[in-house]
């Protein structure tokens, strides 16, 4: 039960501690935010079908967020079909482009809970019969979770980038992120406070980080994103 008092500000219970005294477990509010993000992404994927536009998919995501009593979103919902799946950036909102019979859909969702916690989740779906796209998505998801299993508290962001990038290259993927990273830090009310998971960021990873490899193999772009809690003693994929 919430300890919030009526008429007072909602303040997240998680105060970020950038060091080994970070909480053992992820706060409940962060878990709720990420569960909300994952459910909204799943709702968008479930609604998608040939002929449906990116904007219609965005509405399905929004309906899920409303049903979950989200307070808002901290950046736009990214929806990409076809060539638009090759760009995932706040300056590229959903368009009137419709899904083809053989297509790949990418959804990146960023909800805020009533308590002020932020979530961040990306999922993809192959629409219709597209074996190459299905294989690329399976391979990206597999290497993503292999890399996440190697996360350890306080590891440098650059090390995690290296592990992921090495696996991407081994599987024939080319990184698509416009800022050449595979993710970023995340705190209540602030993304990117401790910068990105890239080759040049040696910041020790504590608390929540969004890990989101975004890559292409041939003409097929795929992306997957999860939050990882870098706790005092262990890491957990939320």
Secondary structure, DSSP 8 states (H G I E B T S, - for coil): -----TTS----S-----STTS-SS--HHHHHHHHHHHHHHHHHHHH--TT-BHHHHHHHHHHHHHHTT--EESS--EEEEGGGGG---TT----S-B--SSEEEEEEE-EE-TTS-B--EEEEEEESS-HHHHHHHHHHHHHHHHHHTT--TT-BHHHHHHHHHHHHHHTT-EE--TTS-SEEEEETTEEEEEEESSTT---B--EEEEE--EEEETTEEEE-BEEEEE-SS-EEE-
